[in-house]
Amino acid sequence: MKHKKKQKKIFATIQARMGSTRLPGKVLKKIDGIPLLEYQIKRIKKSKTIDNVIIATTKKKEDDKIINLAKKLNVLYFRGSNKDVLKRITDATKKFKFDINVELISDSPFSDIKIIDKMVKFFLKNKDKYDYVSNGIKMTYPSGMEACIYESKTLINIEKKIKKNNKMREHVECHFTKNKKLRKCNISAPKKYNYPNIFLEVDTPEDFIMVSKIYKYFNKKKILNFYLGDILKFLKKNKQIIEINNKVPRSWKRLKVSTMKNIKNVQF
């Protein structure tokens, strides 16, 4: 008698906290009465490949508001270290015992499930070839579209080897991309999505203004399900909106891998 192969549990973790330096409380800033994080969660919950969503926040009192939103939207949550994000995400994987993590950050209110689902399917098909799949190792998509996918056991093994006093523990991605032993794959944007100089993230007041204009347009049209292609089509007709935040310095650029050596680059 053949036994059915156990299906992998695929969760999405979203790093979220109120204590942002450049735009405090940004994750709960509202557009048309809805917090940014709520927009993002609702988009991810429509995924065909992700089984559950975990909001990974801190133990700080100010982040109680994030927990309240998680409860309202009926998604899981985990509270961990404020500065040691590597430990926070690792501990979340241990608590909920899922197999594969789709790692996202709350800077990305336009997370596109069409892109994410394609990436998850690619990872499942190629997990014997790659330990880490991301579309943000080298930026070709607009920022805010990033997703990183890996097995939880890989993260747990990595976290064990990073010294507790390492300042880079406030990040997760760099411990994968700069690890020479891991097999990494970068998903490059097709030509129609290749706009790395468009910023759909929320890190500054300028970003929030830009993102608000996009959401207000689609909300006014009562278009609930819209994707990156729809956003780019709108922005091409309203190029002045792109100018709102495309000159803002981006601190994350220093963490990106400067070379593509030993990193496979593919395109869907």
C-alpha positions in Angstrom: 0.0 0.0 0.0 1.4 3.4 -1.1 1.4 6.1 1.5 0.5 9.6 0.4 3.4 12.0 0.6 2.9 14.5 3.4 2.1 18.0 2.0 4.5 20.8 3.0 3.0 23.5 5.2 3.7 26.9 3.6 3.4 30.0 5.8 4.0 33.6 5.0 5.7 35.7 7.8 5.4 39.5 7.7 7.9 41.4 9.8 6.0 44.3 11.4 6.5 46.8 14.2 5.4 50.3 15.1 8.9 51.6 15.9 10.0 52.5 12.4 12.7 55.2 12.5 11.8 57.2 9.3 8.1 56.8 9.5 6.9 55.7 13.0 3.7 53.7 13.1 3.7 53.3 9.3 2.2 49.8 9.3 -1.0 51.1 10.8 -1.2 54.4 8.9 -4.6 54.4 7.2 -5.6 55.0 3.6 -9.4 55.4 3.2 -9.8 54.2 6.8 -7.8 51.0 6.3 -4.3 50.3 7.8 -1.5 49.5 5.4 -0.9 46.2 7.1 -4.5 45.2 6.7 -4.3 45.9 2.9 -1.2 43.7 2.7 -2.7 40.8 4.8 -5.9 40.7 2.8 -3.9 40.5 -0.4 -1.7 37.6 0.8 -4.7 35.7 2.2 -5.9 35.3 -1.4 -2.8 33.3 -2.3 -3.4 29.8 -3.7 -0.2 28.4 -2.2 0.2 29.9 1.2 -1.6 28.0 4.0 -1.4 30.7 6.7 -0.1 34.2 7.6 2.0 35.0 10.7 2.6 38.6 11.8 6.0 38.6 13.4 6.2 41.6 15.7 7.9 42.5 19.0 7.1 42.3 22.7 6.9 46.1 23.0 3.7 47.6 24.3 3.3 49.8 21.3 3.0 46.7 19.1 -0.1 45.5 21.0 -2.0 47.4 18.2 -0.5 45.1 15.6 -1.6 42.1 17.6 -5.1 43.5 17.8 -5.2 43.8 14.0 -3.9 40.2 13.6 -6.7 39.0 15.8 -9.3 41.1 13.9 -8.2 39.6 10.6 -7.9 36.1 12.0 -4.2 35.6 11.2 -1.5 34.1 13.4 1.0 36.3 15.3 4.3 35.9 17.1 6.1 38.3 19.5 9.8 38.3 19.7 12.9 40.4 19.9 12.7 44.0 18.7 16.3 44.2 17.3 17.1 40.5 16.7 14.8 40.0 13.8 16.7 36.8 12.8 15.8 35.2 16.1 12.2 36.5 15.9 11.6 34.8 12.6 13.4 31.7 13.5 11.5 31.4 16.8 8.2 31.8 14.9 9.1 28.9 12.6 9.8 26.8 15.6 6.6 27.6 17.4 4.3 27.0 14.4 6.3 24.2 12.9 5.7 25.0 9.3 8.0 23.7 6.5 8.5 26.6 4.1 8.6 30.3 4.8 7.5 33.0 2.4 9.2 35.9 4.0 7.7 39.4 3.6 8.1 42.7 5.2 5.3 45.2 6.2 6.9 47.9 4.0 5.1 46.2 1.0 1.4 47.0 1.0 1.1 45.9 -2.7 2.4 42.3 -2.2 1.3 40.6 -5.4 0.1 37.0 -4.9 0.3 36.2 -8.6 4.1 36.8 -8.4 4.4 35.1 -5.0 2.4 32.0 -6.1 4.6 31.6 -9.1 7.7 31.8 -6.9 6.4 29.3 -4.4 5.6 26.8 -7.2 9.1 27.3 -8.6 10.6 26.7 -5.2 8.6 23.5 -4.7 9.6 22.2 -8.1 13.3 23.1 -7.6 13.9 22.8 -3.8 16.4 20.0 -4.6 18.4 22.6 -6.5 18.0 25.7 -4.5 18.0 26.5 -0.7 16.8 30.1 -1.2 14.7 31.7 -3.9 14.1 35.5 -4.0 13.2 38.2 -6.5 15.1 40.7 -4.5 18.7 39.5 -4.5 19.2 41.7 -7.5 16.5 44.3 -7.9 14.6 44.2 -11.1 11.0 44.4 -9.9 9.8 47.6 -8.3 10.8 47.6 -4.6 7.9 46.4 -2.5 7.4 43.3 -4.6 10.1 41.3 -2.8 9.5 37.8 -1.5 12.0 35.3 -0.1 11.3 31.6 0.1 13.2 28.9 2.0 12.7 25.9 4.2 12.4 26.6 7.9 15.1 24.1 8.7 17.5 26.1 6.6 16.8 29.2 8.6 17.1 27.4 11.9 20.6 26.1 10.9 21.7 29.5 9.8 20.5 31.2 13.0 22.5 28.8 15.2 25.8 29.9 13.5 25.3 33.7 13.7 26.9 35.1 16.9 24.4 36.7 19.3 26.3 40.0 19.3 26.3 40.2 15.5 24.6 43.6 14.6 23.4 42.1 11.4 20.9 39.9 13.3 18.5 42.8 12.8 18.2 41.5 9.2 17.3 38.1 7.8 17.9 38.2 4.0 21.6 39.0 4.1 22.4 35.8 6.1 21.1 33.9 3.1 22.4 36.0 0.2 26.0 36.3 1.6 26.2 32.6 2.7 28.5 31.0 0.1 27.4 27.5 1.0 23.7 28.0 0.1 22.4 27.5 -3.4 20.6 30.7 -4.3 18.3 31.7 -7.1 17.2 35.2 -8.1 14.0 35.6 -10.0 14.3 38.5 -12.5 11.4 40.5 -13.6 10.1 40.1 -17.1 10.4 43.2 -19.3 6.8 44.3 -18.5 7.6 44.4 -14.8 11.3 45.5 -15.0 11.1 48.9 -13.2 13.6 48.8 -10.3 13.4 52.6 -10.1 9.8 52.6 -9.1 9.4 52.4 -5.3 6.2 50.7 -4.1 7.5 50.4 -0.5 6.6 52.5 2.5 9.6 53.7 4.4 9.2 57.5 4.4 6.5 60.1 4.3 7.0 60.5 0.5 6.4 56.8 0.1 3.2 57.0 2.0 1.9 59.8 -0.2 2.8 57.9 -3.3 1.2 54.7 -2.2 -1.9 56.5 -1.0 -2.5 58.0 -4.4 -2.4 54.5 -5.9 -4.7 52.9 -3.4 -7.2 55.9 -3.5 -7.4 55.5 -7.3 -8.3 51.8 -7.2 -10.6 52.2 -4.1 -12.5 55.0 -5.9 -12.9 52.7 -8.9 -14.0 49.9 -6.4 -11.3 47.6 -7.8 -10.4 45.3 -5.0 -8.2 42.8 -6.9 -5.4 44.6 -8.6 -1.9 43.5 -9.3 1.5 44.9 -10.3 0.6 45.1 -14.0 -2.5 47.3 -13.1 -0.3 49.5 -10.9 2.3 50.1 -13.6 -0.4 50.8 -16.1 -1.8 53.5 -13.8 1.6 55.0 -13.1 2.5 55.2 -16.8 -0.5 57.4 -17.3 0.4 59.4 -14.1 4.2 59.7 -14.2 4.2 62.6 -11.8 3.3 60.1 -9.0 6.5 58.2 -9.6 8.4 61.4 -9.0 7.1 61.7 -5.5 9.5 59.2 -4.0 12.0 58.0 -6.6 14.8 60.3 -5.4 14.6 59.2 -1.7 17.8 57.5 -0.5 17.3 53.8 0.2 19.3 52.3 3.1 18.6 48.7 2.0 20.7 49.1 -1.1 23.9 48.6 1.0 22.7 45.1 1.9 22.1 43.9 -1.6 24.6 41.5 -3.2 26.9 43.4 -5.5 27.8 40.4 -7.6 25.7 37.7 -9.1 28.5 35.1 -8.8 27.2 31.7 -7.6 23.6 32.9 -7.8 21.4 31.4 -10.5 19.3 34.1 -12.3 16.0 33.0 -13.9 13.0 34.6 -15.4 9.4 33.3 -15.6 
